[in-house]
Amino acid sequence: MPQDELAKQVAADLGISELPPEKQKELIAQFGEIALKAATINVMNKMSAEQRTEFMQLAQAGDSSAVQAFLDKNIPDHEEIAKAAVADELTRFKEVTKSST
Protein backbone atom coordinates (compact mmCIF):
# COMPACT_ATOMS: atom_id res chain seq x y z
CA MET A 1 0.00 0.00 0.00
CA PRO A 2 1.51 3.37 -0.97
CA GLN A 3 2.32 5.82 1.82
CA ASP A 4 -0.50 8.23 0.95
CA GLU A 5 -3.09 5.46 0.96
CA LEU A 6 -1.76 4.13 4.25
CA ALA A 7 -1.93 7.60 5.81
CA LYS A 8 -5.53 7.99 4.58
CA GLN A 9 -6.45 4.59 6.04
CA VAL A 10 -4.84 5.40 9.39
CA ALA A 11 -6.60 8.77 9.47
CA ALA A 12 -9.91 7.02 8.76
CA ASP A 13 -9.23 4.43 11.48
CA LEU A 14 -8.42 7.21 13.93
CA GLY A 15 -11.52 9.15 12.92
CA ILE A 16 -9.56 12.25 11.89
CA SER A 17 -10.11 12.26 8.12
CA GLU A 18 -11.94 15.58 8.21
CA LEU A 19 -8.99 17.44 9.75
CA PRO A 20 -6.42 19.33 7.65
CA PRO A 21 -3.60 17.08 6.33
CA GLU A 22 -0.93 18.65 8.57
CA LYS A 23 -3.04 18.07 11.68
CA GLN A 24 -3.68 14.49 10.55
CA LYS A 25 0.07 13.87 10.21
CA GLU A 26 0.68 15.32 13.66
CA LEU A 27 -2.01 13.19 15.29
CA ILE A 28 -0.93 10.03 13.43
CA ALA A 29 2.64 10.56 14.65
CA GLN A 30 1.44 11.09 18.22
CA PHE A 31 -0.75 8.01 18.04
CA GLY A 32 2.13 5.96 16.64
CA GLU A 33 4.38 6.91 19.54
CA ILE A 34 1.71 6.16 22.12
CA ALA A 35 0.75 2.84 20.51
CA LEU A 36 4.38 1.72 20.27
CA LYS A 37 4.99 2.53 23.92
CA ALA A 38 1.82 0.75 25.02
CA ALA A 39 2.66 -2.34 22.95
CA THR A 40 6.21 -2.43 24.29
CA ILE A 41 5.10 -2.04 27.90
CA ASN A 42 2.48 -4.77 27.56
CA VAL A 43 5.00 -7.17 26.03
CA MET A 44 7.64 -6.29 28.63
CA ASN A 45 5.13 -6.92 31.42
CA LYS A 46 5.17 -10.58 30.34
CA MET A 47 8.96 -10.80 30.87
CA SER A 48 10.96 -11.68 33.93
CA ALA A 49 13.48 -9.14 35.22
CA GLU A 50 16.29 -11.07 33.53
CA GLN A 51 14.41 -11.16 30.24
CA ARG A 52 13.76 -7.41 30.43
CA THR A 53 17.46 -6.76 30.90
CA GLU A 54 18.36 -8.95 27.94
CA PHE A 55 15.62 -7.39 25.82
CA MET A 56 16.81 -3.86 26.61
CA GLN A 57 20.38 -4.78 25.71
CA LEU A 58 19.27 -6.19 22.37
CA ALA A 59 17.04 -3.20 21.67
CA GLN A 60 19.77 -0.71 22.54
CA ALA A 61 22.19 -2.56 20.26
CA GLY A 62 19.72 -1.94 17.45
CA ASP A 63 19.69 -5.53 16.21
CA SER A 64 16.08 -5.94 15.15
CA SER A 65 16.51 -9.57 14.07
CA ALA A 66 17.96 -10.46 17.49
CA VAL A 67 15.07 -8.65 19.20
CA GLN A 68 12.57 -10.54 17.02
CA ALA A 69 14.25 -13.89 17.76
CA PHE A 70 14.29 -13.11 21.48
CA LEU A 71 10.59 -12.23 21.47
CA ASP A 72 9.66 -15.27 19.38
CA LYS A 73 11.49 -17.54 21.82
CA ASN A 74 10.51 -15.94 25.13
CA ILE A 75 7.11 -14.35 24.48
CA PRO A 76 5.55 -16.43 21.69
CA ASP A 77 2.31 -14.41 21.73
CA HIS A 78 4.08 -11.03 21.63
CA GLU A 79 2.40 -10.04 18.35
CA GLU A 80 -1.08 -10.65 19.75
CA ILE A 81 -0.19 -8.74 22.93
CA ALA A 82 1.08 -5.81 20.85
CA LYS A 83 -1.97 -5.83 18.55
CA ALA A 84 -4.30 -5.80 21.55
CA ALA A 85 -2.41 -2.87 23.06
CA VAL A 86 -2.64 -0.92 19.79
CA ALA A 87 -6.37 -1.68 19.54
CA ASP A 88 -6.88 -0.43 23.10
CA GLU A 89 -4.95 2.75 22.33
CA LEU A 90 -6.98 3.25 19.14
CA THR A 91 -10.17 3.10 21.18
CA ARG A 92 -8.80 5.57 23.73
CA PHE A 93 -7.54 7.88 20.99
CA LYS A 94 -10.94 7.94 19.29
CA GLU A 95 -12.63 8.74 22.61
CA VAL A 96 -10.21 11.59 23.30
CA THR A 97 -10.46 13.09 19.82
CA LYS A 98 -14.25 12.74 19.84
CA SER A 99 -14.57 14.51 23.19
CA SER A 100 -12.20 17.32 22.18
CA THR A 101 -14.11 18.23 19.00
Backbone bond lengths (Angstrom), bond angles and torsions (degrees), N, CA, C in turn:
res aa  C-N    CA-C-N  psi(-1)  N-CA   C-N-CA  omega(-1)  CA-C   N-CA-C  phi
1 M - - - 1.456 - - 1.531 108.11 -
2 P 1.323 117.99 126.03 1.467 120.53 178.21 1.525 111.43 -61.00
3 Q 1.324 115.11 155.96 1.467 122.36 -175.80 1.527 112.25 -55.49
4 D 1.335 117.50 -44.57 1.463 120.21 -178.94 1.521 111.90 -62.95
5 E 1.324 116.44 -41.45 1.463 119.95 178.91 1.519 110.59 -66.55
6 L 1.325 116.45 -40.01 1.459 120.67 178.31 1.527 110.29 -62.42
7 A 1.328 116.68 -44.70 1.468 120.45 179.39 1.522 110.44 -61.71
8 K 1.336 117.41 -40.93 1.465 120.91 178.30 1.520 110.94 -63.52
9 Q 1.343 116.33 -40.61 1.465 120.22 179.83 1.525 110.74 -66.31
10 V 1.323 116.68 -43.30 1.468 120.32 179.12 1.526 109.57 -63.37
11 A 1.329 117.01 -43.49 1.461 120.40 178.71 1.533 110.26 -60.21
12 A 1.325 116.54 -41.29 1.469 119.93 177.91 1.523 110.48 -64.32
13 D 1.337 116.88 -44.47 1.468 120.92 179.60 1.525 111.32 -61.39
14 L 1.329 115.73 -36.02 1.459 120.13 -179.55 1.527 112.13 -81.56
15 G 1.327 116.37 -11.46 1.458 119.68 -179.54 1.516 113.42 76.74
16 I 1.338 117.15 29.23 1.468 120.69 -176.93 1.528 112.42 -120.42
17 S 1.312 117.55 19.87 1.467 122.02 -176.39 1.523 113.80 -60.90
18 E 1.314 116.83 -26.01 1.466 120.04 -176.53 1.528 112.83 -82.86
19 L 1.313 117.03 -9.31 1.471 120.27 -179.51 1.526 110.41 -79.05
20 P 1.333 117.21 160.27 1.469 120.23 176.51 1.539 110.14 -60.53
21 P 1.332 117.53 149.49 1.472 121.50 -177.00 1.532 114.65 -53.26
22 E 1.313 117.97 -39.81 1.467 120.21 -179.70 1.526 111.38 -65.39
23 K 1.316 116.41 -39.60 1.466 120.77 178.39 1.526 109.56 -67.99
24 Q 1.335 117.08 -38.72 1.456 120.77 176.57 1.529 110.15 -59.19
25 K 1.322 117.22 -47.64 1.470 121.16 179.99 1.523 111.00 -58.70
26 E 1.326 115.42 -43.64 1.466 120.29 179.93 1.528 111.15 -61.52
27 L 1.327 116.38 -47.19 1.466 120.48 -178.51 1.528 111.70 -68.46
28 I 1.326 117.62 -37.68 1.471 120.91 177.52 1.519 109.58 -62.69
29 A 1.333 116.84 -43.10 1.465 120.21 178.65 1.525 111.00 -62.76
30 Q 1.326 116.66 -43.50 1.464 120.53 178.60 1.519 110.64 -62.49
31 F 1.333 115.76 -44.91 1.457 119.41 179.54 1.524 110.26 -61.69
32 G 1.321 117.07 -42.55 1.466 121.01 -179.66 1.520 112.03 -58.20
33 E 1.315 116.05 -44.25 1.468 120.49 178.60 1.524 111.16 -62.90
34 I 1.313 115.65 -46.34 1.467 120.67 -178.79 1.524 110.69 -63.76
35 A 1.331 116.60 -45.28 1.465 121.19 -178.43 1.523 110.87 -64.28
36 L 1.328 117.21 -41.46 1.462 120.52 178.94 1.525 110.79 -63.17
37 K 1.307 116.84 -43.93 1.469 120.33 178.53 1.527 111.10 -62.62
38 A 1.322 116.33 -44.72 1.469 120.00 -179.49 1.522 110.81 -62.89
39 A 1.328 116.81 -43.76 1.464 120.90 179.68 1.522 110.52 -62.88
40 T 1.321 116.37 -44.26 1.467 120.57 -179.82 1.522 111.28 -63.29
41 I 1.309 116.63 -44.94 1.474 120.52 -179.89 1.527 110.36 -62.24
42 N 1.327 116.51 -44.69 1.474 119.13 -179.18 1.517 111.63 -63.42
43 V 1.316 117.43 -39.27 1.466 120.54 177.86 1.528 109.66 -68.25
44 M 1.330 116.47 -44.22 1.465 119.71 -178.53 1.525 111.84 -65.30
45 N 1.323 117.46 -28.42 1.467 120.35 177.39 1.524 112.10 -64.76
46 K 1.313 117.61 -18.23 1.468 122.02 177.77 1.533 111.94 -87.00
47 M 1.327 117.41 -4.81 1.464 121.80 -176.25 1.520 111.94 -96.93
48 S 1.319 114.44 152.42 1.461 120.27 170.55 1.530 108.10 -75.66
49 A 1.307 117.02 169.16 1.465 121.03 178.39 1.526 110.95 -59.10
50 E 1.332 116.36 -40.35 1.462 120.00 179.80 1.529 110.90 -66.30
51 Q 1.319 115.99 -40.57 1.464 119.83 178.62 1.527 111.07 -65.21
52 R 1.325 116.88 -38.68 1.467 120.19 178.46 1.524 110.63 -61.56
53 T 1.329 115.73 -43.34 1.460 119.98 179.32 1.523 110.42 -61.26
54 E 1.317 116.51 -46.87 1.462 120.32 179.62 1.532 110.88 -63.64
55 F 1.319 116.72 -42.68 1.455 121.37 178.86 1.531 110.85 -59.76
56 M 1.318 116.89 -46.54 1.464 120.96 -179.67 1.521 111.38 -62.21
57 Q 1.330 116.93 -39.43 1.461 119.91 177.85 1.523 111.08 -63.06
58 L 1.315 116.56 -43.47 1.460 120.77 178.78 1.529 110.76 -65.23
59 A 1.317 116.30 -43.34 1.461 120.51 -179.30 1.527 111.12 -64.45
60 Q 1.324 116.75 -42.20 1.460 120.28 179.99 1.521 111.79 -67.96
61 A 1.317 116.97 -28.40 1.463 120.77 177.75 1.526 110.80 -73.30
62 G 1.333 116.28 -17.71 1.450 120.64 176.99 1.519 114.75 78.30
63 D 1.313 116.90 18.46 1.469 121.35 -179.63 1.522 109.21 -93.24
64 S 1.330 116.19 91.01 1.458 120.20 -174.51 1.525 112.82 -64.27
65 S 1.331 118.06 -33.07 1.466 119.13 179.03 1.530 110.70 -69.58
66 A 1.329 117.66 -35.22 1.463 120.87 176.76 1.533 110.28 -68.40
67 V 1.320 116.72 -39.33 1.466 120.92 177.72 1.529 109.22 -62.81
68 Q 1.333 116.44 -45.96 1.462 120.82 179.77 1.525 110.91 -61.06
69 A 1.322 117.53 -44.60 1.468 121.64 179.64 1.527 110.33 -63.01
70 F 1.326 116.30 -42.25 1.460 121.04 178.54 1.532 110.63 -60.00
71 L 1.345 115.85 -48.09 1.464 119.84 -179.59 1.518 111.35 -64.15
72 D 1.329 116.99 -43.43 1.464 120.61 179.50 1.530 111.29 -58.87
73 K 1.313 116.19 -38.93 1.467 121.11 -177.87 1.535 112.19 -76.28
74 N 1.332 115.92 -44.82 1.464 120.36 -170.57 1.527 115.16 -95.06
75 I 1.312 117.45 -29.02 1.463 121.87 -178.96 1.540 106.66 -133.36
76 P 1.334 116.62 75.58 1.464 119.71 -173.09 1.533 114.69 -56.63
77 D 1.327 117.80 -27.06 1.461 120.03 -179.53 1.532 112.67 -99.01
78 H 1.344 116.36 23.99 1.464 120.53 -175.98 1.525 112.56 -58.99
79 E 1.319 118.14 -34.54 1.466 119.79 -179.33 1.531 111.04 -67.70
80 E 1.316 116.82 -40.66 1.461 120.18 178.24 1.526 110.90 -66.99
81 I 1.325 116.66 -39.09 1.469 121.28 177.61 1.527 109.49 -61.65
82 A 1.323 116.23 -45.89 1.469 120.98 -179.26 1.526 110.73 -64.91
83 K 1.326 117.43 -43.74 1.470 120.74 179.66 1.524 110.73 -61.78
84 A 1.313 117.19 -40.93 1.466 120.73 178.91 1.526 110.53 -64.10
85 A 1.329 116.68 -40.44 1.460 120.33 178.78 1.522 110.91 -64.22
86 V 1.322 117.08 -42.09 1.465 120.70 178.67 1.526 110.10 -64.97
87 A 1.317 117.66 -41.58 1.469 121.14 178.17 1.527 110.77 -61.63
88 D 1.330 116.84 -41.65 1.467 120.51 177.80 1.528 110.70 -63.08
89 E 1.331 116.20 -42.74 1.465 120.06 179.62 1.522 110.96 -66.50
90 L 1.330 117.15 -35.76 1.464 121.11 177.36 1.523 110.05 -61.73
91 T 1.313 116.56 -43.74 1.460 120.95 178.10 1.524 110.65 -61.85
92 R 1.328 116.43 -46.31 1.477 120.43 179.31 1.526 110.91 -61.76
93 F 1.347 115.18 -44.33 1.458 120.58 -178.60 1.524 110.82 -59.85
94 K 1.318 116.34 -44.67 1.468 120.35 179.57 1.526 110.70 -62.04
95 E 1.337 116.31 -40.64 1.464 119.82 179.31 1.526 111.06 -63.97
96 V 1.332 116.37 -41.14 1.460 120.66 -178.94 1.523 110.33 -68.19
97 T 1.344 116.76 -46.60 1.462 118.38 -178.41 1.522 111.13 -67.99
98 K 1.308 117.70 -32.38 1.470 121.25 178.88 1.522 109.96 -68.22
99 S 1.321 117.12 -41.12 1.468 120.22 -177.80 1.519 112.90 -76.40
100 S 1.348 116.72 -18.56 1.469 118.67 -178.97 1.536 112.24 -94.76
101 T 1.330 117.31 -0.90 1.475 119.64 179.06 1.499 111.98 -101.38
